[in-house]
Amino acid sequence: MSTSEPSDVPEQTGAPRRRISLLALSPFLVVLALGGVFGYQLLFGGQANEVPSALIGQQVPQVSLEPIAGHETPGFTPADFSGQVTLLNVFASWCAPCREEHPMLMRMAQDDRFQIIGINQKDQPADARRFLSTLGNPYDRIGADRSGRASIDWGVYGVPETFIVGADGVIIHKHIGVFDQRVVTETFMPIIERALADAAAG
């Protein structure tokens, strides 16, 4: 009996220690993995871009924004969403993904059947003006959201985000994160075409 007791002790105490160590690390590893997946999808597309919004099917928020100080593009009011299909894009000069998607906005701006409105979030006027001067201005109207309050009213999680609004002022689509030409072709334009058809029929 005395010879077996020393050999039994390490086997009973060693295994639980290994299990406790793995269990302690598991939540951290799961959170890390999920964060990485969500972050990748947020920046580069995928289902994370299609998070539903409580504002879908609702009228645009009753928010008016002044123009960017020193820039010629006018600001906007809720009335500016009536009578036209609108693509609303939330952007900032400090937002790298905004620069990535900007060429698509410039191409979409060539289609005069709908308007593009921008919300410039938490930006310095000089930086915003430089951004638009360097990359081009696809926006028919731009509201300066210096405090970020208007973005909160729109249910914005971050920049960039893009909404499609029908000619009746009802929000019909929301895209979170950067978009590319595939999203424009496969998602944005079919929705815009349907909204234009609905406006013509109504």
Disulfide bonds with the S-S distance in Angstrom:
Cys95-Cys98 2.39
